[in-house]
Amino acid sequence: MLTTILVANRGEIAARIIRTVHDMGLRAIAVYADQDIDSPAVALADEAYALGGSTIHDTYLNGDRIIEIAKQSGADAIHPGYGFLSEVPAFAEAVEHAGIAWIGPKGSTILQLGDKIGARRTALEAGVSPVPGTNDPVSSVSEVRDFAEKYGFPVVAKRSDGGGGRGIVVLRSAADIDEFEARHGGKGGDLGAYFLEKFIESARHVETQCMADAHGNFAVVSTRDCSVQRRNQKLIEEAPSPFMPHGAEETMVEWSKALFTHTDYVGLGTCEFLLDSDGSVYFLEVNPRLQVEHTVSEEVTGMDLVAEQLRIASGLELSEVPEIRGHSIELRITSEDPGADLVPTAGTITGLEWPAGHGIRIETGVRVGDYVSPDFDSMIAKLIVTGPDRDTAIARSVRALKELRIEGIATPKDMLADVLQHDDFAPDFRVGTRWMETAYLPNVDLPAPFTGGSPEASSERRSFVAEIDGRRHRVTLPAEFFAATSSVDTGLVRPQQPRRTSGRQVVAQSGEAAIMADGVMSAPIQSIVVRIAVEVGQAVVKGDVLLVLESMKMEKYVHAPSSGTISEIYVAQAQNIPAHTPLLKLEEEK
C-alpha cells in the first residue's frame, strides 16, 4: 500500500483528498503557491512545501518542481486532483519515470482520451458513436462552410485541447462563420486547433462515473446529470441521472466499458454523453481524472472514490459497488456575480456560515478572512445535498442555500435556489445544456452588479505561518512578541497578501480592455494572453481583433475601438498578466 501522497492541487479538492489520505492512515504532503501558504488545505497536510511563485505556470503547472518536492518529502505517490496537471500525459509519464506512483490512468491512456479529436477517433475504434462531426482539425474556413451546408445550422466548433467548457463556439449562421474566421484565422490564429460537430440543440449532458483496476475489473458507480450549465460550465449536478429514457443508461454503461477496455484504462474516469430529446445517445468525451461532481456518486453509494483511486494505484482490486440509494445534488458555489453575467469577483470573505442538518455535505477550501484571488479557479466550495428521493433532495437544497451566508464576495447561491424551484427543473426536468441561456436567464430579473467587496482582512490568533527553506511551518509565539510589532496586543499578525484590484467592474460594463488617454489599452482582469493577432506597425480598423485573453475559463476578445496603427505591444503570448497590465498602444487615425 502507498504510504505518502503528495497532492498537486489547491483549494477544496486538495482538502478533500487530504482528508481521505488521513482516513486511510497515510501521510499527506501539500504544495502551495504564495497566495495559498495559509489556506485550509495546506494546514490539513502533514507537511507543506512552497512551489515558489504566484502564477499558475510557476506553481501548480510546474511539473518539475512538483516532482522535486515529491522526492524531497519522500512521497511515493502524486494525486493531481482535477484541472492543472491531471490530464497532461507527459507529466503522468514523468512521475512514473521518477519512480513515483501516479494516481490516475497512465500517460498513454490520457493521450488517447485527453485530446477531443483523439477521443473521437478512439470512440469510433471502440464501436462507440460520437456526435456527427470531423475527426481531423479544421484547415480552412471553407471546411466550416462545407460542414454547415452538409449538416445544417447550428454547428459547433471545439478546440481539441479544450477542457472545462473552454474553446466551444456555436455557429448559427453564415455571419457567425465570418466572425469565427475573423477571430481565429489570420496571424496568430488558432483555427487549426478546432474540429466540428453537429450541434444538438436540446441535449442533456449525462455521464457515467467509471472505475477499472489492473486485474480487469470494471464498474460504473452511478450516472450523473450535469445539464444545468452556463457558458458550458456546470452549475448543478445530480446522481443518479433522473428521467432517463428506456435503454439510454444501458447504452452508456456498455459504451463506457468498451472505451475503458479499448484504452487499457486503469483508474477512475468519467464518460460523458449527450442525450437527445428523441432518446438518442452520443458520445462526447472521457475525462481521465476525478471530476468535480464525483461527490454525488459517493453520496448515493456510500463509496469514497478517492480511496478507490488509492486502492487501484496500490494494485488492489475494486471495491464492490453498493446499490444506488436516494438522490444527491451538488451545487457549485463560486465567486461569480450573477448581476454581472457571472463574471468572477475577488475579495475577502468577511462573513461565512455553512448550512447544517441531515444530508448536508460541504467541500471547501476557504474560511472567514480568506482572500479569494483572481489568479485561480473561481469555485470556492461545493454544497452537496442528499435525500431519500429527488423531491426531498431539491427541497433540502433550497433550505441549505437559504442557510448559507457568504459576505465580502458575490456568489450565485440565490440564483441556484431559484433554478432548483423552476418548473422546468423540479417536476418535469425539461432542462438541456442551453437551457440557462435560452430559457432561464432571458426571463429572470437578476440582481444589480455586486459592489460590496473588500480587501484582505486579518484574524486574531496567537500563531502564524512561516516558510523556512521552502517548507511551511506554523509558529506559535507569546502575545508580547506581537505587541512590539503591532497595535494588536494579542492574536495573530496574519501574513497579508499583496492587495490587487480585480477590474471586475470594467468587465461587467464592457468586457473589453480599457483605453487610456495616451492610447494604451490595458487588461480589464487578471488573465493569460492566449493570442496576439497584430504586430507593431500594422494598420487596423475599428472592430478588428487585437488580442485574446483568457480568465476563469472565459475568453475575452480585445477589439480595436477605432481605426489606427499598432505602435507598441507590451505583452507576449502565454503570459500571465495582472489586471490593468498595459497590452498595446494604438495610434488612432487623426
C-alpha positions in Angstrom: 0.0 0.0 0.0 1.1 3.5 -0.7 2.2 5.5 2.4 2.8 9.1 1.5 0.7 11.1 -1.0 1.6 14.4 -2.5 -1.5 16.4 -3.5 -0.6 18.5 -6.5 -3.6 20.9 -6.3 -5.2 23.5 -4.1 -8.5 24.6 -2.6 -11.4 22.4 -1.9 -10.2 19.4 -3.9 -6.8 19.3 -2.2 -8.6 19.4 1.2 -11.0 16.6 0.2 -8.1 14.4 -1.0 -6.0 15.0 2.1 -8.9 14.0 4.4 -9.3 10.7 2.7 -5.5 10.1 2.8 -5.7 10.6 6.6 -8.8 8.4 6.8 -6.7 5.6 5.4 -3.9 6.2 7.9 -1.5 7.6 5.3 0.6 10.8 5.2 -0.3 13.8 3.1 2.0 16.3 1.5 0.7 19.7 0.2 2.3 22.1 -2.2 1.3 25.8 -2.4 1.6 29.0 -4.3 2.5 32.1 -2.4 -1.2 33.1 -2.1 -2.1 29.7 -0.5 0.5 29.5 2.3 -2.1 29.8 5.0 -5.0 28.1 3.2 -7.1 25.4 4.9 -6.0 22.6 2.6 -2.3 23.4 3.3 -3.0 23.5 7.0 -4.6 20.0 6.9 -1.5 18.4 5.4 1.3 16.6 7.4 3.9 18.7 5.6 3.7 21.5 3.1 6.2 22.9 0.6 6.5 26.1 -1.4 6.2 25.9 -5.1 8.0 29.3 -5.2 5.7 31.7 -7.1 2.3 33.1 -7.5 1.3 32.4 -11.1 -0.3 29.2 -12.4 2.6 28.3 -14.6 5.2 28.9 -11.8 3.3 26.8 -9.3 0.6 24.2 -10.0 1.6 23.7 -13.6 5.3 23.5 -12.7 5.7 19.7 -13.0 9.4 19.7 -12.5 9.1 21.5 -9.2 6.3 19.2 -8.0 8.3 16.1 -8.7 11.3 17.6 -7.0 9.2 18.2 -3.9 7.8 14.7 -4.0 11.4 13.3 -3.9 12.4 15.8 -1.2 9.4 14.9 1.0 9.6 11.1 0.5 6.2 10.9 -1.3 5.6 7.6 -3.1 2.6 8.9 -5.0 1.2 12.1 -6.6 -2.5 12.8 -6.7 -3.2 15.6 -9.2 -6.9 16.2 -8.3 -8.6 17.8 -11.2 -7.5 20.6 -13.5 -3.9 21.8 -13.6 -1.7 18.7 -14.5 -4.3 16.0 -14.1 -4.7 15.4 -17.8 -1.2 16.1 -19.0 0.2 12.7 -20.3 3.8 13.9 -20.3 3.6 14.8 -16.6 2.0 11.4 -15.8 4.8 9.7 -17.5 7.5 11.9 -15.8 6.0 11.0 -12.4 6.3 7.2 -13.2 9.8 7.6 -14.7 10.8 9.3 -11.4 9.7 6.1 -9.6 6.6 7.7 -8.0 3.1 6.3 -8.4 0.7 8.3 -10.4 -2.9 8.4 -9.1 -4.7 8.2 -12.4 -4.6 6.4 -15.7 -1.2 6.1 -17.4 0.0 8.7 -19.8 -0.7 6.6 -22.9 -4.3 6.3 -21.9 -4.6 10.0 -21.2 -3.1 10.7 -24.7 -5.8 8.6 -26.3 -8.6 10.4 -24.5 -7.4 13.8 -23.3 -7.5 15.4 -26.7 -11.0 15.7 -28.0 -10.2 14.7 -31.6 -8.2 11.8 -30.4 -11.2 10.8 -28.2 -13.5 10.8 -31.2 -11.1 8.6 -33.1 -10.8 6.3 -30.1 -14.5 6.1 -29.7 -15.1 5.0 -33.3 -12.4 2.3 -33.0 -14.2 1.1 -29.8 -17.5 0.9 -31.6 -18.9 4.0 -29.8 -20.9 6.6 -31.7 -19.9 10.3 -31.2 -21.9 13.3 -32.4 -21.7 13.6 -36.2 -18.6 15.6 -36.9 -15.0 15.8 -38.2 -12.1 13.6 -36.9 -9.4 16.0 -38.1 -8.5 19.6 -37.3 -10.0 22.4 -39.5 -7.5 23.5 -42.1 -9.6 26.4 -43.6 -12.8 28.3 -43.0 -14.2 26.8 -46.3 -14.3 23.4 -44.4 -16.5 25.1 -41.8 -18.9 26.4 -44.5 -19.0 23.0 -46.3 -19.8 21.2 -43.0 -22.6 23.7 -42.2 -24.0 23.1 -45.7 -23.9 19.3 -45.3 -25.4 19.1 -41.7 -27.2 22.4 -41.5 -27.0 25.1 -38.8 -26.3 25.2 -35.9 -22.8 23.6 -35.8 -20.3 23.8 -33.0 -16.5 24.4 -33.3 -14.5 22.9 -30.5 -10.9 23.3 -29.6 -9.3 19.8 -29.5 -7.3 20.7 -26.4 -10.2 22.5 -24.7 -11.4 21.4 -21.3 -13.8 22.6 -18.7 -16.0 24.3 -21.3 -13.2 26.2 -22.9 -12.9 26.7 -26.7 -16.6 26.0 -27.7 -18.1 28.2 -30.3 -21.7 27.7 -31.6 -22.2 28.8 -35.1 -25.8 29.5 -36.1 -25.4 31.4 -39.4 -23.0 32.3 -42.2 -22.4 35.6 -40.3 -21.2 33.6 -37.3 -18.8 31.7 -39.5 -17.4 35.1 -40.8 -16.9 36.2 -37.2 -15.3 32.9 -36.3 -12.9 33.4 -39.2 -12.1 37.0 -38.0 -11.4 35.8 -34.5 -9.5 32.6 -35.2 -8.0 32.9 -38.7 -5.1 35.1 -39.8 -1.8 35.9 -38.0 -1.5 34.0 -34.7 -4.9 32.4 -35.3 -5.8 29.0 -33.7 -8.1 27.8 -36.5 -6.2 24.5 -36.8 -6.9 23.7 -33.2 -10.7 23.3 -33.9 -12.8 20.5 -35.1 -16.5 20.5 -36.0 -19.7 18.8 -34.7 -23.3 19.0 -35.5 -24.8 21.0 -32.6 -27.5 19.0 -30.7 -29.8 21.8 -29.7 -31.9 20.2 -26.9 -29.5 17.7 -25.5 -29.0 16.8 -21.9 -25.5 16.2 -20.5 -25.3 12.8 -18.8 -22.2 11.0 -17.7 -21.1 7.7 -16.1 -18.7 7.5 -13.2 -16.4 4.6 -14.1 -13.5 2.8 -12.5 -11.3 -0.1 -13.5 -8.4 -1.9 -11.8 -5.3 -3.7 -13.1 -7.0 -7.1 -12.7 -9.5 -6.5 -15.5 -12.4 -5.4 -13.2 -14.7 -2.6 -14.4 -17.7 -0.9 -12.8 -20.0 2.1 -13.3 -20.6 3.6 -9.9 -23.5 5.8 -11.0 -24.9 8.0 -13.7 -25.0 11.8 -13.2 -26.9 14.6 -14.9 -24.9 17.8 -15.5 -27.3 19.7 -17.8 -27.6 22.9 -15.8 -24.7 24.8 -17.4 -23.7 28.4 -18.1 -21.2 29.0 -20.8 -20.6 25.3 -20.9 -19.6 25.4 -17.1 -21.6 23.0 -14.9 -23.6 24.7 -12.1 -25.7 21.9 -10.7 -25.1 18.1 -10.9 -27.1 15.2 -9.6 -27.0 11.5 -9.2 -28.5 9.3 -10.4 -29.5 10.9 -13.6 -33.3 11.4 -13.5 -35.9 10.7 -16.1 -33.7 8.5 -18.3 -35.5 7.1 -21.4 -35.7 3.4 -21.9 -32.3 1.9 -22.9 -30.2 5.1 -22.6 -28.5 4.1 -19.4 -27.7 0.6 -20.6 -26.2 2.1 -23.8 -24.0 4.4 -21.8 -22.8 1.7 -19.5 -22.0 -0.6 -22.5 -20.1 2.2 -24.3 -18.2 3.2 -21.1 -16.9 -0.3 -20.7 -15.9 -0.5 -24.4 -14.0 2.8 -24.1 -12.1 1.7 -20.9 -11.3 -1.8 -22.3 -10.1 -0.4 -25.7 -7.7 2.1 -24.0 -6.5 -0.3 -21.3 -7.8 2.2 -18.7 -6.8 1.6 -15.1 -8.1 4.1 -12.6 -11.2 6.4 -12.2 -12.7 8.3 -15.1 -15.9 9.8 -16.4 -17.5 9.1 -19.8 -19.7 12.0 -20.9 -22.6 11.7 -23.3 -25.2 13.9 -25.0 -28.8 12.6 -24.6 -31.0 14.0 -27.4 -34.7 14.7 -26.8 -35.6 11.8 -29.0 -33.6 9.4 -26.7 -30.6 9.1 -29.0 -27.2 8.8 -27.2 -24.0 10.4 -28.5 -20.5 10.0 -27.0 -19.0 13.3 -26.0 -15.6 12.8 -24.3 -13.8 10.9 -21.5 -12.4 12.9 -18.5 -9.4 10.7 -17.4 -9.4 12.0 -13.8 -11.5 12.7 -10.8 -14.5 15.0 -11.6 -15.7 18.0 -9.6 -19.1 16.3 -9.3 -17.7 12.9 -8.1 -19.3 13.7 -4.7 -22.9 12.9 -5.7 -21.9 9.5 -6.9 -20.3 8.9 -3.5 -23.4 10.1 -1.6 -25.8 7.7 -3.4 -23.5 4.7 -3.0 -21.6 5.4 0.2 -18.2 4.9 -1.6 -15.1 7.0 -1.2 -13.8 7.4 -4.7 -10.5 8.9 -3.7 -9.9 5.9 -1.6 -10.7 3.7 -4.6 -8.1 5.7 -6.6 -5.5 5.0 -3.9 -6.5 1.3 -3.8 -6.2 0.9 -7.6 -2.8 2.7 -7.6 -1.7 0.3 -4.9 -2.5 -2.7 -7.1 -5.7 -3.7 -5.2 -9.0 -4.8 -6.8 -12.1 -2.6 -7.0 -14.4 -2.5 -4.0 -17.9 -3.8 -4.7 -20.3 -1.0 -5.8 -23.3 -0.8 -3.5 -26.8 -0.4 -4.9 -27.9 3.2 -5.6 -29.9 4.6 -2.7 -31.6 8.1 -2.6 -30.7 11.1 -4.6 -27.9 13.7 -4.4 -27.4 17.2 -5.8 -24.2 19.2 -6.0 -24.3 23.0 -6.1 -21.1 24.8 -7.2 -20.5 27.8 -5.0 -18.3 30.2 -7.0 -17.1 33.7 -6.5 -19.1 34.8 -9.6 -21.5 37.7 -9.8 -24.9 36.8 -11.4 -25.6 40.5 -11.7 -22.6 41.0 -14.0 -23.0 38.0 -16.4 -21.4 35.6 -13.8 -18.0 37.4 -14.1 -15.6 36.1 -11.4 -15.1 38.5 -8.5 -12.3 38.9 -6.0 -12.3 40.0 -2.4 -12.1 39.0 1.2 -14.7 36.7 2.8 -15.8 38.8 5.7 -18.7 36.5 6.9 -19.3 32.8 6.4 -21.9 30.5 7.8 -22.4 27.0 6.3 -25.7 25.2 6.4 -26.2 22.2 8.6 -28.7 19.4 9.1 -29.5 16.0 7.7 -27.9 15.1 4.3 -25.7 18.2 4.1 -22.0 17.9 3.0 -19.6 20.8 2.5 -16.4 20.6 0.4 -14.5 23.9 0.7 -11.1 25.4 0.8 -11.9 28.8 2.3 -12.8 30.3 5.7 -13.6 33.7 7.1 -10.8 36.2 6.4 -9.5 34.4 3.4 -8.8 36.4 0.2 -10.4 35.0 -2.9 -7.7 35.6 -5.5 -8.5 36.2 -9.2 -5.4 34.1 -10.1 -7.1 30.7 -9.9 -10.5 29.0 -10.4 -13.5 30.8 -9.1 -15.0 27.8 -7.3 -14.7 28.2 -3.5 -17.0 25.4 -2.3 -19.3 22.6 -3.2 -22.6 22.2 -1.4 -23.7 18.5 -1.7 -27.3 17.7 -0.5 -28.7 14.2 -0.3 -32.2 12.9 0.4 -34.2 9.7 0.1 -35.6 10.9 -3.3 -35.2 13.7 -5.7 -38.0 15.9 -4.4 -36.6 15.7 -0.9 -33.1 16.5 -2.2 -34.4 19.5 -4.0 -36.3 20.9 -1.0 -33.3 20.3 1.2 -31.0 22.0 -1.2 -33.2 25.1 -1.3 -33.3 25.2 2.5 -29.5 24.8 2.7 -28.9 27.6 0.2 -31.1 29.9 2.4 -29.0 29.0 5.4 -25.7 29.6 3.6 -24.2 33.0 4.3 -21.2 34.3 2.4 -20.2 38.0 2.8 -17.5 40.0 1.1 -17.8 38.4 -2.4 -20.5 37.7 -4.9 -21.9 34.2 -5.3 -24.7 32.7 -7.4 -26.4 31.0 -4.4 -29.7 32.8 -4.7 -29.8 32.1 -8.5 -29.1 28.4 -7.8 -32.0 28.3 -5.4 -34.3 29.8 -8.0 -33.2 27.3 -10.6 -33.9 24.4 -8.3 -37.5 25.6 -7.8 -38.1 26.3 -11.5 -40.9 24.3 -13.2 -38.5 23.1 -15.9 -36.1 21.7 -13.3 -38.1 20.4 -10.4 -41.2 18.4 -11.6 -40.6 17.6 -15.3 -36.8 18.2 -16.0 -37.1 20.0 -19.3 -33.5 21.1 -19.0 -30.8 20.9 -21.6 -27.3 22.2 -21.8 -28.5 25.5 -23.3 -31.5 25.9 -21.0 -29.8 28.6 -18.9 -29.0 30.8 -21.9 -32.2 30.3 -23.9 -35.0 29.8 -21.3 -33.9 30.8 -17.8 -31.7 33.9 -18.0 -33.8 35.9 -20.6 -36.8 35.6 -18.3 -35.4 36.3 -14.9 -34.6 39.5 -13.1 -31.0 39.3 -11.9 -29.6 41.4 -9.1 -27.6 44.6 -9.7 -23.8 44.0 -10.0 -22.1 43.3 -6.7 -20.3 46.3 -5.2 -19.7 45.1 -1.6 -16.2 43.6 -2.0 -13.4 44.4 0.5 -9.7 43.9 0.7 -7.9 41.3 2.8 -8.7 41.1 6.5 -6.7 39.7 9.3 -8.0 37.5 12.1 -6.9 37.2 15.7 -4.6 34.3 16.7 -1.5 33.6 18.7 0.3 31.8 15.9 1.4 32.4 12.4 2.6 30.5 9.3 6.2 30.9 8.2 8.1 29.5 5.3 11.6 28.3 6.2 13.9 26.9 3.5 10.9 26.4 1.2 8.9 24.4 3.7 5.7 25.6 5.5 5.7 25.8 9.3 3.2 27.0 11.9 5.0 29.1 14.5 3.5 30.0 17.9 4.9 32.9 19.9 3.9 34.7 23.1 1.5 37.6 22.7 4.1 40.1 23.9 6.0 39.4 20.7 3.1 40.8 18.7 2.7 43.8 20.9 6.1 45.1 19.9 5.3 44.9 16.2 1.6 45.5 16.1 -1.1 47.7 17.7 -2.9 44.4 18.5 -2.0 43.2 21.9 -3.0 39.6 21.3 -3.6 37.5 18.3 -2.1 36.6 15.0 -0.4 39.1 12.8 -1.5 37.2 9.7 0.7 37.4 6.7 -1.0 39.8 4.3 -1.0 39.1 0.6 -0.4 42.0 -1.8 -3.6 43.8 -2.5 -4.8 43.7 -6.0 -7.7 45.2 -7.9 -9.8 42.7 -9.9 -11.0 45.1 -12.7 -14.3 43.1 -12.5 -16.5 46.3 -12.9 -14.7 47.1 -16.1 -15.6 43.6 -17.4 -19.2 43.9 -16.3 -19.6 47.1 -18.1 -17.9 46.4 -21.4 -16.0 43.1 -21.5 -13.2 45.0 -23.3 -9.8 46.4 -22.4 -9.7 49.9 -21.0 -8.4 52.8 -23.2 -6.1 55.3 -21.5 -5.6 58.8 -22.7 -2.3 58.1 -24.4 -3.8 55.2 -26.5 -2.5 52.4 -24.3 -5.0 49.6 -23.9 -4.9 47.7 -20.6 -6.2 44.3 -19.4 -9.6 44.5 -17.6 -8.8 41.4 -15.5 -6.1 39.1 -14.4 -5.7 36.8 -17.4 -3.5 34.8 -19.8 -2.6 36.2 -23.2 -3.7 33.3 -25.5 -3.3 35.1 -28.8 -1.8 38.3 -30.2 -3.5 38.9 -33.6 -1.5 42.0 -34.6 2.1 43.2 -34.9 3.8 46.5 -34.5 3.2 48.8 -37.4 0.0 47.1 -38.5 -2.9 49.2 -39.5 -6.3 48.1 -38.0 -9.8 49.3 -38.4 -12.5 49.6 -35.7 -13.7 46.2 -34.5 -10.6 44.2 -35.5 -9.5 41.6 -33.0 -6.2 42.7 -31.4 -5.7 40.2 -28.6 -7.4 37.3 -27.0 -7.3 36.9 -23.2 -8.5 34.0 -21.1 -9.6 34.3 -17.4 -11.5 31.8 -15.3 -12.2 29.6 -18.4 -13.7 32.5 -20.3 -12.2 34.1 -23.4 -12.2 37.9 -23.8 -11.6 39.4 -27.2 -9.9 42.8 -27.3 -11.2 44.7 -30.3 -9.8 47.9 -31.8 -12.0 50.8 -30.5 -11.1 52.9 -33.6 -9.0 52.7 -36.7 -5.3 53.3 -36.3 -1.8 51.8 -36.2 -0.3 49.5 -33.6 2.8 51.3 -32.3 3.8 49.1 -29.4 3.0 45.7 -27.9 3.8 45.2 -24.3 2.9 41.5 -23.7 3.7 38.1 -25.1 1.6 35.1 -25.9 1.1 32.7 -22.9 2.0 35.5 -20.5 0.0 35.6 -17.2 -0.8 39.2 -16.5 -2.4 41.1 -13.6 -5.4 43.3 -14.1 -4.7 46.7 -15.7 -1.5 45.5 -17.3 -0.7 47.5 -20.4 -1.3 45.4 -23.5 -0.5 47.5 -26.5 -0.6 51.1 -27.8 -2.9 52.2 -30.6 -2.1 55.4 -32.5 -5.6 56.5 -33.6 -6.2 58.0 -37.0 -6.4 61.7 -37.0 
